[in-house]
Amino acid sequence: MNFLPETESSRAVLSVSELNHSAKELLEHAFPLLWVCGEISNLKCYGSGHWYFSLKDADTQVRCVMFRHKNQYLNWQPKDGMQVEVHALVTLYEARGDFQLSVETVRRAGLGALFEAFGQLKAKLEKEGLFESARKKPLPPFPQQIGIITSPAAAALHDVLSTLRRRMPSLPVVIYPTPVQGDGAAAKIAEAIQTAATRAECAVLILCRGGGSIEDLWAFNEEIVARAIAACSIPIICGVGHETDFTIADFVADARAPTPTGAAQFACPDREELLHHTVILYGRIQRIIQHGIESRMQETDILARRLIHPGEQIRNRSTHLQRLRERLASAGLRHSENRHWRLRELSQRFATARPDISHLIEQQHELGLRLRRAAVHRTETLVMILQRQQAHLVHLNPQSVLERGYSIAYTADGAILRDSDQISIGDSITVTFAQGWSKASILEKSK
């Protein structure tokens, strides 16, 4: 691929801008997004939110830039001297001609194995159908009791309890204590989920902990926790980490909240909102009832105006009946007149359309004569055609050929002999004559 601008001569002189632009396009097309490992050096965070730093190893270094709309999703702060892995696009800063990496995301060195394990487990469970929405249980709109699975020392527990107390103070809460970080935490979390499911004393469970690095949240990426969530008969809301943190537990849970506080909001309705909604419904019911009463009052007034004295109704009905009698008499007279004129019209049309019988008899006689003449002519024509066909059949009859002294030879399997290649010396053949047949043996043959 030629990235240089088209010129009239191969000796055309490029400007610096054209050269840098072509070099940038060549680099971006030649190198896809790739992972690069190295040590952060000269990290500078500008007021615009963009990060500029160098990535170096023992022998060389390369400039890097990570723009604000990409670095804002990191839940940790890189520092000079950190070993990291960056997912970046190789490019060129045209204004200065600097070769650099445009970083999409960055992770601590050594986390690649964790991300790979995360991806493999996610693909495995997704293939088994653990992430499908069809198997997720609906959250109860008004739970009678809520369970919380987390560490008693976690700040997330305080946030969840504060939110529940603010939204629904009278709602009972059961805490299932478990470590949420460190060795063996995954097994303890799974055991707490199983305990809550066995006791079946809560309508919904909240699985939560605060934010942290991927190592801190790794217990929620273990298969044992995912399968415990999937097997739990009680709906589970997962509120682990911050909004940008995603774990395997988030995908398996019946609902995923961006934060522990969000999980508490999902778990129970807001008392103030319910009261406000109740007030709105009460006012709506009052308006409906009032409107119904007013409508019935209007209907009563209308019916009162329509109420007429029975004597007046009888007189009105009598007048109406007299009018109907007059209309019926008038309609009967018009109908009789219409029938009379229709009968006269049909009589005239019948007289006009009456057929001429004598003419039709003569026409029938003439057609009979023509039919007989046509039949005789057609018979004579068919006889002549038949005679010609018989003459052709006599001429083409194979028996006539045999009568002239010819014969037909057949092989042993009944095929007509047309070529000497069909038989060999010593083969038996059958010869048919005009009268009779005979068998023969081949003594000699030639082309």
C-alpha positions in Angstrom: 0.0 0.0 0.0 1.4 3.4 -1.0 0.7 6.1 1.6 2.6 8.9 -0.2 0.5 11.5 -1.9 0.1 11.2 -5.7 2.5 13.4 -7.6 3.2 14.1 -11.2 6.8 12.9 -11.0 8.6 10.4 -8.9 11.1 13.2 -8.0 8.4 15.4 -6.5 9.5 17.0 -3.2 7.3 16.3 -0.1 6.5 18.8 2.6 7.2 17.9 6.2 3.4 17.8 6.8 2.9 15.3 3.9 5.8 13.2 5.1 4.6 13.0 8.7 1.0 12.3 7.7 2.1 9.5 5.4 4.4 8.0 8.1 1.5 8.2 10.6 -0.9 6.3 8.3 1.8 3.8 7.5 2.4 3.1 11.2 -1.3 2.8 12.1 -2.1 0.5 9.2 1.0 -1.7 9.8 0.6 -2.2 13.6 -2.8 -3.3 15.1 -3.7 -2.7 18.8 -1.0 -4.5 20.8 0.1 -5.0 24.4 3.5 -3.5 25.4 5.2 -4.1 28.8 7.6 -1.6 30.5 8.3 0.7 33.4 6.5 4.1 33.7 8.8 7.1 33.6 8.2 10.9 33.6 4.5 10.6 34.2 2.7 14.0 33.9 -1.0 14.6 34.5 -2.1 17.8 32.9 -5.1 19.9 33.9 -7.0 18.7 30.8 -6.9 15.2 32.3 -4.6 13.7 29.7 -1.6 11.7 30.9 1.8 11.8 29.2 4.6 9.4 30.2 7.4 7.2 28.8 7.5 3.4 28.8 11.0 2.0 29.1 12.9 -1.2 29.6 16.7 -1.7 30.2 17.7 -0.5 26.7 15.1 1.9 25.3 12.0 3.8 25.8 8.9 5.1 23.9 6.6 8.1 24.5 3.0 7.4 25.5 -0.2 9.4 25.7 -3.5 8.4 27.4 -6.3 10.8 27.0 -8.8 11.7 29.7 -11.8 9.9 28.2 -9.8 6.7 28.4 -7.9 7.0 31.7 -11.0 8.1 33.7 -12.2 4.5 33.9 -9.0 3.3 35.8 -9.7 2.6 39.4 -6.0 3.1 40.4 -3.4 5.8 39.9 -0.2 4.9 37.9 3.1 6.2 39.3 6.7 6.5 38.1 8.6 3.2 38.5 5.5 1.0 38.1 5.8 -2.0 35.8 2.7 -2.0 33.6 1.2 -3.4 30.5 -0.4 -1.0 28.1 -2.9 -1.8 25.3 -2.0 0.8 22.7 -2.0 1.9 19.0 1.4 2.7 17.4 1.2 6.2 15.9 3.0 9.4 15.2 2.3 12.9 16.6 2.3 14.8 13.3 2.9 18.3 14.7 6.3 17.3 16.2 7.1 14.2 14.3 7.3 12.2 17.6 6.8 8.4 17.5 4.4 7.5 20.3 1.9 5.0 21.6 -1.8 6.1 22.0 -2.8 4.1 25.1 -6.3 2.6 25.3 -6.0 0.9 28.7 -3.3 0.1 31.2 -2.9 -2.6 33.8 -0.3 -3.6 36.3 2.3 -6.0 35.0 1.5 -9.6 35.9 -2.3 -9.0 35.8 -2.4 -10.5 32.3 -2.7 -14.0 33.8 -5.6 -12.9 35.9 -7.4 -11.3 33.0 -6.8 -14.4 30.9 -8.3 -16.6 33.7 -11.2 -14.2 34.0 -11.9 -14.4 30.3 -11.6 -18.2 30.2 -14.0 -18.7 33.2 -16.4 -16.1 31.7 -16.5 -17.9 28.4 -17.0 -21.3 30.1 -19.9 -20.2 32.3 -21.5 -18.2 29.4 -21.4 -21.4 27.3 -23.1 -23.3 30.1 -25.9 -20.7 30.1 -25.2 -19.2 33.6 -25.4 -15.7 32.2 -28.7 -16.1 30.4 -31.5 -13.7 31.5 -34.1 -16.6 31.2 -32.6 -18.3 34.3 -32.4 -15.1 36.4 -35.0 -14.8 39.2 -37.1 -11.6 39.5 -36.5 -9.4 42.5 -39.5 -9.2 44.9 -41.1 -5.7 44.8 -41.8 -5.7 48.6 -39.4 -8.0 50.4 -40.3 -9.0 54.0 -36.6 -9.4 55.0 -33.3 -8.7 53.3 -30.0 -10.7 53.7 -26.5 -9.1 53.3 -23.5 -11.3 52.5 -20.3 -9.3 53.2 -17.6 -8.7 55.8 -18.8 -7.1 59.1 -15.8 -4.8 58.9 -16.4 -3.6 55.3 -17.3 0.0 54.7 -19.8 -1.3 52.1 -21.9 -2.8 54.9 -22.3 0.6 56.6 -23.3 2.1 53.2 -25.9 -0.6 52.6 -27.4 -0.5 56.1 -27.6 3.3 55.9 -29.4 3.2 52.6 -31.8 0.5 53.8 -32.5 2.4 57.0 -33.2 5.6 55.0 -35.4 3.9 52.4 -37.3 1.5 54.6 -36.6 1.8 58.3 -38.9 -1.0 59.4 -37.4 -3.6 57.1 -35.6 -6.5 58.9 -32.0 -7.2 57.9 -30.0 -10.4 58.4 -26.2 -10.3 58.0 -24.3 -13.4 56.8 -20.7 -12.5 57.8 -17.9 -13.7 55.5 -14.4 -12.5 54.5 -14.5 -10.8 51.0 -10.8 -10.6 50.3 -7.7 -12.8 50.8 -6.9 -16.6 50.7 -10.0 -18.8 51.1 -12.4 -15.9 50.8 -14.1 -17.4 47.7 -15.0 -20.6 49.6 -16.3 -18.6 52.6 -18.5 -16.5 50.3 -19.9 -19.6 48.7 -20.6 -21.1 52.1 -22.4 -18.0 53.2 -24.6 -18.0 50.1 -25.4 -21.7 50.7 -26.2 -21.0 54.4 -28.6 -18.2 53.4 -30.3 -20.4 50.8 -30.7 -23.2 53.4 -32.1 -21.0 56.1 -34.5 -19.4 53.5 -35.4 -16.6 55.9 -34.9 -13.7 53.4 -36.7 -12.7 50.2 -33.6 -11.3 48.6 -29.8 -11.3 49.2 -27.3 -8.5 48.7 -23.7 -9.7 47.9 -21.5 -6.6 48.3 -18.1 -5.2 49.0 -16.3 -1.8 48.3 -14.0 -1.0 45.4 -10.4 -2.2 45.0 -7.9 -3.6 42.6 -8.5 -6.7 40.6 -6.6 -8.7 43.1 -8.8 -7.3 45.9 -12.0 -8.3 44.0 -10.7 -11.6 42.8 -12.7 -13.7 45.2 -15.8 -12.7 43.3 -14.2 -14.0 40.1 -13.8 -17.6 41.4 -15.9 -20.4 39.9 -17.0 -21.7 43.3 -18.8 -18.3 44.0 -20.3 -18.2 40.6 -21.8 -21.7 41.0 -23.1 -20.9 44.5 -24.9 -17.8 43.1 -26.4 -19.8 40.3 -27.6 -22.6 42.6 -29.1 -20.2 45.2 -32.9 -20.3 45.3 -33.1 -16.7 46.6 -32.6 -13.8 44.2 -29.2 -12.2 44.6 -28.2 -8.6 43.9 -24.4 -8.2 43.3 -23.0 -4.8 44.3 -19.2 -5.3 44.2 -16.7 -2.5 43.7 -17.4 0.7 41.7 -19.5 1.3 38.6 -16.6 0.4 36.3 -15.7 -2.9 38.1 -17.1 -6.1 36.6 -16.7 -9.5 38.1 -18.0 -13.0 37.2 -20.4 -12.7 40.1 -22.0 -9.7 38.4 -22.8 -11.7 35.3 -24.2 -14.7 37.2 -26.3 -12.8 39.8 -30.0 -12.1 39.2 -29.3 -8.3 39.2 -26.1 -6.3 39.1 -25.8 -2.9 40.9 -23.0 -0.4 40.1 -22.2 0.0 43.8 -23.2 -1.5 47.2 -25.4 1.5 47.7 -27.1 0.8 44.4 -27.7 -2.8 45.4 -29.5 -1.6 48.5 -31.6 0.7 46.3 -32.5 -2.3 44.1 -33.4 -4.5 47.1 -36.2 -2.5 48.6 -38.5 0.3 47.6 -38.1 3.8 49.0 -40.6 4.5 51.8 -40.8 8.2 50.9 -41.5 7.4 47.3 -44.2 4.9 48.3 -45.8 7.5 50.5 -45.6 10.0 47.8 -47.1 7.5 45.3 -49.8 6.6 47.8 -50.7 10.3 48.2 -50.9 10.6 44.4 -53.1 7.5 44.1 -55.3 8.7 46.9 -55.8 12.0 45.1 -56.5 10.2 41.8 -59.1 8.0 43.5 -60.8 11.1 45.0 -60.9 12.8 41.6 -62.3 9.6 40.0 -65.0 9.3 42.7 -65.9 13.0 42.5 -66.0 12.8 38.7 -68.3 9.8 38.9 -70.7 11.5 41.3 -70.8 14.6 39.1 -71.4 12.4 36.0 -74.3 10.6 37.8 -75.8 14.0 38.8 -75.7 15.2 35.2 -77.3 12.0 34.0 -80.1 12.4 36.6 -80.8 15.9 35.3 -80.9 14.7 31.7 -83.3 11.8 32.6 -85.5 14.3 34.6 -85.8 16.5 31.5 -86.6 13.5 29.4 -89.4 12.4 31.8 -92.8 13.0 30.1 -96.4 12.7 31.4 -98.0 9.3 30.3 -101.0 11.2 28.7 -98.6 13.3 26.6 -96.7 10.1 25.6 -100.0 8.4 24.5 -100.9 11.5 22.4 -97.4 11.6 20.9 -97.6 7.9 20.1 -101.1 8.2 18.5 -99.9 11.0 16.3 -96.8 9.0 15.3 -99.0 5.9 14.6 -101.3 8.0 12.3 -98.4 9.3 10.3 -97.1 5.7 9.9 -100.5 4.6 8.7 -100.6 7.4 6.1 -97.0 6.5 4.9 -98.0 2.8 4.7 -101.0 3.6 2.5 -99.0 5.9 0.2 -96.2 3.3 -0.1 -98.7 0.6 -1.0 -100.3 2.7 -3.8 -96.8 3.6 -5.2 -95.8 -0.1 -5.1 -99.0 -1.1 -7.0 -98.4 1.5 -9.7 -94.8 0.5 -10.1 -95.7 -3.2 -10.5 -98.3 -2.2 -13.1 -95.9 -0.2 -15.2 -93.2 -2.9 -14.8 -95.7 -5.6 -16.1 -96.5 -3.5 -19.2 -92.8 -3.0 -19.9 -92.1 -6.7 -19.6 -95.0 -7.5 -21.9 -93.7 -5.2 -24.6 -90.2 -6.6 -24.3 -91.6 -10.2 -24.5 -93.5 -9.3 -27.7 -90.4 -7.8 -29.2 -88.1 -10.7 -28.2 -90.5 -13.6 -29.2 -88.5 -16.0 -31.6 -89.5 -16.8 -35.3 -90.1 -20.6 -35.1 -90.4 -21.3 -38.9 -87.1 -19.5 -39.6 -85.4 -21.4 -36.9 -86.7 -24.7 -38.3 -85.4 -23.9 -41.8 -82.0 -22.9 -40.2 -81.9 -26.2 -38.3 -82.6 -28.2 -41.5 -79.8 -26.3 -43.4 -77.3 -27.0 -40.6 -78.2 -30.7 -40.6 -77.5 -30.9 -44.4 -74.1 -29.1 -43.9 -73.3 -31.5 -41.0 -73.9 -34.6 -43.1 -71.9 -33.3 -46.0 -69.0 -32.4 -43.7 -69.1 -35.9 -42.1 -68.9 -37.6 -45.5 -66.0 -35.4 -46.6 -64.1 -36.0 -43.4 -64.6 -39.8 -43.7 -63.3 -39.9 -47.2 -60.2 -37.8 -46.2 -59.4 -40.2 -43.3 -59.8 -43.3 -45.6 -57.3 -41.8 -48.0 -54.8 -41.1 -45.2 -55.2 -44.6 -43.8 -54.5 -46.1 -47.2 -51.3 -44.1 -47.5 -50.2 -45.2 -44.0 -50.8 -48.8 -44.9 -48.7 -48.5 -48.0 -45.9 -47.0 -46.0 -46.1 -49.8 -43.4 -45.9 -52.5 -46.1 -42.9 -50.8 -47.6 -41.1 -50.5 -44.2 -42.1 -54.0 -42.9 -38.8 -56.0 -42.0 -40.5 -59.1 -43.2 -40.6 -57.7 -46.7 -36.8 -57.2 -46.6 -36.3 -60.8 -45.4 -38.5 -62.1 -48.3 -36.0 -60.5 -50.7 -33.3 -62.9 -49.4 -31.8 -60.9 -46.5 -31.4 -62.3 -42.9 -30.9 -60.9 -39.4 -28.1 -62.2 -37.1 -28.3 -62.0 -33.3 -25.6 -62.5 -30.6 -26.1 -65.1 -27.9 -27.7 -62.5 -25.6 -30.2 -61.4 -28.3 -28.5 -58.2 -29.6 -28.6 -57.5 -33.3 -25.2 -58.0 -35.0 -24.1 -54.8 -36.8 -20.3 -55.0 -36.4 -17.8 -57.9 -36.3 -16.3 -56.4 -33.2 -19.5 -57.6 -31.3 -18.4 -61.3 -31.6 -15.3 -63.4 -31.4 -14.1 -66.6 -33.1 -16.1 -69.6 -31.7 -19.1 -67.5 -30.6 -22.6 -68.9 -31.3 -25.0 -66.7 -33.2 -28.7 -67.0 -34.3 -29.7 -66.2 -37.9 -33.3 -65.4 -38.7 -34.7 -65.8 -42.3 -37.9 -64.9 -43.9 -39.1 -68.4 -43.0 -37.5 -70.0 -39.8 -34.1 -69.5 -38.1 -30.8 -71.4 -37.4 -27.8 -71.3 -35.1 -24.2 -70.9 -36.4 -20.7 -70.7 -35.0 -18.1 -68.1 -36.0 -15.1 -69.6 -37.8 -13.6 -66.5 -39.1 -14.2 -62.7 -39.1 -12.6 -59.7 -40.8 -13.2 -56.0 -41.2 
